Amino acid sequence: MPWNIIRMTVNEIAAGMNLQLQVAFEAMFKASHAPKDAAMFGNRFFEDDYTYYFPPGAARFFSVVMTGFGAKDCPEPDRESVSLLVGNADAVTSLLRSVPKPKGK
């Protein structure tokens, strides 16, 4: 199963949609007994965009909500480019490989 990505515009952020997404994920994550293979990550560099990433395990309990927010399949993000928003303390190291950046970037 692929990772999922949700991108938000500045207007969506201003309307609080990012908070709605995070609150919904946190509630469903806890209700699902904090599965080790699920988490919510946010883009660390907001000047690039407002992006949220979900590993494949999140789809078991959050796919309907992700679809409602326009989620798309994506490759695993670079560990250095994201921050853990909701998940187990070890989610960064257990769910994200350290993906080397291509030369010249």
C-alpha positions in Angstrom: 0.0 0.0 0.0 1.2 3.5 -0.8 1.7 6.5 1.5 -1.0 9.2 1.3 -0.5 13.0 0.9 -2.9 15.8 1.6 -2.0 19.3 0.4 -3.7 22.4 1.7 -3.8 26.0 0.5 -3.2 29.0 2.6 -6.9 29.7 2.5 -7.7 26.1 3.8 -5.1 26.7 6.6 -6.7 30.0 7.5 -10.1 28.3 7.6 -8.7 25.8 10.2 -9.0 22.7 7.9 -5.5 21.5 9.0 -6.7 21.5 12.7 -9.8 19.6 11.7 -7.7 17.0 10.0 -5.3 16.7 12.9 -8.0 16.5 15.6 -9.9 13.9 13.5 -6.7 11.8 13.0 -5.8 12.0 16.7 -9.2 10.9 17.8 -9.3 7.9 15.4 -5.7 7.0 16.1 -6.4 6.8 19.9 -9.7 4.9 19.3 -7.7 2.4 17.2 -5.3 1.9 20.2 -2.4 3.9 18.7 -1.3 1.4 16.0 2.5 1.3 15.5 2.1 1.5 11.7 0.1 4.7 11.6 0.9 8.4 12.2 0.4 11.8 10.8 3.4 13.8 9.6 3.5 17.5 8.5 5.9 19.2 6.1 8.7 20.7 8.1 9.3 23.5 5.6 6.0 25.5 5.4 7.5 28.0 2.9 7.3 25.2 0.4 3.7 24.2 1.0 1.3 22.8 3.6 1.5 19.1 3.2 0.4 16.2 5.5 1.6 12.6 5.0 0.1 9.3 6.2 1.8 5.9 6.1 -0.1 2.9 4.7 -1.2 1.8 8.1 -3.3 4.9 8.6 -5.6 3.9 5.8 -7.1 1.1 7.9 -9.0 3.6 10.1 -8.7 7.0 8.4 -9.2 6.3 4.6 -12.7 7.8 4.4 -11.5 11.1 6.1 -8.3 11.2 3.9 -10.5 10.8 0.8 -12.7 13.7 2.0 -9.6 15.9 2.2 -8.5 14.9 -1.3 -5.7 12.5 -0.4 -3.6 11.1 -3.1 -1.0 8.3 -3.2 2.6 9.4 -2.9 6.0 8.0 -2.2 7.4 7.9 1.3 8.6 11.4 2.3 12.2 12.1 3.3 12.6 11.8 7.0 14.4 15.1 7.2 11.5 17.0 5.5 8.7 16.1 7.9 7.8 16.4 11.6 5.6 14.0 13.6 2.2 15.6 14.4 0.3 12.5 15.8 1.7 9.1 16.4 3.9 7.0 18.7 7.1 8.5 19.9 9.2 6.3 17.7 7.1 6.8 14.5 9.8 8.9 12.7 12.4 6.1 13.0 10.1 3.2 12.7 8.0 4.4 9.8 10.4 6.5 7.8 13.6 5.4 6.2 16.3 7.9 5.9 15.9 8.5 2.2 19.1 10.0 0.7 18.6 13.2 -1.3 19.6 13.0 -5.0 23.0 14.6 -5.8 22.7 18.2 -6.8 19.8 19.0 -4.5 
